[in-house]
Amino acid sequence: MGFRTTDALILSGVLTVGAILLPAAPAGALPQWQPPPVNSCGETGFDPLRRETAPEPAPPQPDPTIRIQIPVPEITQVPIPGPPPDNTRIEPQALPEDPCAAPCPDIRDNPKPPPVTTPPEGAPAESDPTTDAPAPTTTAPGGSGSGSLPKLPRIEITPETEPIPIPVPGGEPPEPQPMPEPAVQPPAAAPAAAPVALPRVDSVDLVNQITGHGSVNRTDIRWGVDGTDLGLMWENKPGQVAVVFGDTFGKGWEPIGAGTGDQDWRSNTIAYSSNRDLSEGLVLDDFVQDTRCHAAEILDSRKIRNFEITTIPTSGFAIGDRQYLSYMSVNRWSRIPGMWWTNQGGLAWSDDNGRTWTKSQWARWDNLFGLGRFQVATMAPQGDYVYMFGTPNGRMGVIGLARVPRAQVLNKSAYQYWINGGWTAADGANELLATPLVSGTASELSVRYDQDSGQWQMVYLDLQRHQIVLRTAAEPQGTWTEPVALLDTDDYPTAYGGFIHPWSTAKDLYFTMSAWNSYNVYLMHATLNRED
């Protein structure tokens, strides 16, 4: 996800990540410094764990510059309809027998990225993904007094382009999709079940770095995936798992954080994995590609701030041979950490195992006045229904619940919303009235039904607790257990996400974690022990 600079700043000893305020760890509380991990090819990876830094000769001096960003309006013409999706696809090329050899040496020269460091206090802002170059700055130098007078800070005024989208006639409109027949479902009682035993987390370990330079998958050299996040997963067919990533950047990208528009930006990419032994890490077999050694964007976006800056997948699932993705169309990222505004949440489908996708023109939840309850959704099939768990845009919303018959996933009229202990038909503003499933706020949900235990598992980022947490329940509507910490953002200070691997169990929970500083994805393993 393409966050802005305000999502990762060091200010007065407090690290701000999204909307998380993480107090600096006390001296001596951090793991001792050690070299970052190295893969089997000798490439240095990114370590997401907070550690003591290596000793330095002298501490860096604070930057005495105050930087002020001034928005500058800019009219931006937006053709409507926009260009059709680019569905150029190639067959995957065989990887070299030597896992350390570059499959496309004519494309990638395998540069070594600089090490990830925490930005110093007062560091200049990162470039916005919608701009190609940093804006010029105007500097007002500060004076230095004589004698004991302190040196005054310099003031830099940085113009920042603020696009004002203006629709203009575009190309040919897409072929209209037939409107689904109304399929309103009758109301049904659905009281919350009795709470299940609280899961106990015995241990949580980092298994491997999945993406980026130094990863076991070498995604930068093989598929042009240098920086990315999320890594949501589902079993797309027996023996194979689809892995979908968010905003992805390629050659030229460097940490910290998401990249810019001239760094091979794709709003999303998809890979496949078939390794069963997750204790050895998540191994990616291949990405869907549009050219040699280049992962394709699977859901198009306009990439215009204040119109549609990106399209981010939020969950995936399969029914038969058809794959589904829920996604959010992001209008813009906010200056407020952890917040963004969406145009709508929607569904897309694929009938060729995820190589190409079609956005539904009907299964979409518009974000009218910013009140949409199902903007960031995760969907999970179980029994006769597919259940949709949703939050508003940003990271400060409560969780709502809906369900739809498996055969009617793309028919919005067939959805029912869980309101006051019952399933209520999709009528008028009912989706805005969905009863919150749990207390508190949640973001980036991941939900699965565990067949062995007969229980539901829910993982999400809890901003108030500064944790990625786990809840369990006997029924999708609850009662959900209290949250149990999987990891603390004091230990993984730029962590977010938490997407469950579908081959997890009630005792071994595997999930992906994203780290903003390295802007890459990691596999985590939690050993659980339910208190029966």
Buried (B, 14 or more C-beta within 10 A) or exposed (E): BBBBBBBBBBEEEEBBBBBBBBEBBEEEEBEEEEEBBEBEBEBBBBBBBBEBEEEEEEEEEEBEBBBEBEEEEEEBEBEBEBEEBEBEBEEBEEBEEEEEEBBBEEBBEEEEBEEBEBBEEBBBBBBBBBBEEBBEBEEEEEEEEEEEEEEEBBBBBBEEBBBEBEEEEEEEEEEEEEEBEEBEBEEEEBEBBEBBEBBEBEEBEBBBBBBBBBBBBBBBBBBBBBBBBBBBBBBBBEEEBBBBBBBBBBBEBBBBBBBBBBBBBBBBBBBBBEEEEBEEBBBBBBBBBBEBBBBBBBBBBBBBBBBBBBBBBBBBBBEEEBBBBBBBBBBBBBEBBBBBBBBBBBBBBBEEBBBBBBBBBBBBBBBEEEEBBBBBBBBBBBEEBBBBBBBBBBBBBBBBBBBBBEEBBBBBBBBBBBBEEBBBBBEEEBBBBBBBBBEEBBBBBBBBBBEEBEBBBBBBBBBEBBBBBBBBBBBBBBBBBEBBBBBBBBBBBBBBBBBBBBBBEBBBBBBBBBBBBBBBBBBBBBEBEBEE
